Amino acid sequence: MTPEDVRNLLAVLRSIDRHDIEDAGHALADEEWISFCFDPYPFFLQAPDALQVTITDIVNTRISSHG
């Protein structure tokens, strides 16, 4: 990965909206959404595997649509 790749990855992770996750089949409690908004990086690391996959799919979709 290049620095630009990492910057893009982090920016995309920060730009995910609640509906993106919920439209993919993962209902989030308000507390979970607040935690994700406040700091998505530890949220991602602590999320269950299935939610990590969903978030990764969202990121990959956005990155591939702009690349």
N, C-alpha and C positions, 0 to 999 in steps of 0.2 A: 504494500500500500504506500501511496505517496502522502505527503502532508495534506494535499488537496483532498485526497480520498477520505482521510480521517476527519478533516474539517467538515466535509460534506456529510459523512456519516453522523457526526455529532449534531450538526444543524438539522438534519432530517429527523433524528430522534427527538429533538426538542420541538419540532413542528407538528408532531402527531396530535390529532384532536381526539377527544373522547369518543366521538362517533366512529372514528376509524377503527378503534379497538372493538367497540360494541357491535358495529356492523359486521365484524369478522367473527362474532359469536361469543365474545367475552364481556359479560355485564360487569361493570365496575361499581363497587360501592363508592359513595361520595368520598370517604376517607382515602380509598385507593387512588381515586382520580386526583385528589389534592396532593397526595404523596408523589404521584407521577409528575404532576405539573411543577411541584417545588423542586424536585431533583430526579429526573428520569433515569439517571445512571445507576444509583443504588437500587431504585425500584426494579429496574430490569434485572439486575444481578440477583435480587431476592425473589423474583417472580417465579411461579411454578413453570415447569418446562413448557407446557402447552401455551401459556401466555407469552413466554419468551419466543416461541416459534411464531406466534401471531404478530408480535411486534417486529420480529426480524423480517417476516414476509412483507409487512407494510413498508419497512425501510427499503428492502430490496426492490419492491415495486416502484417506489418513488425515485430511487437512484437510477434504476434501469430506464425509467421514462424520461430522465433528464440527461442520460449519458449517450 
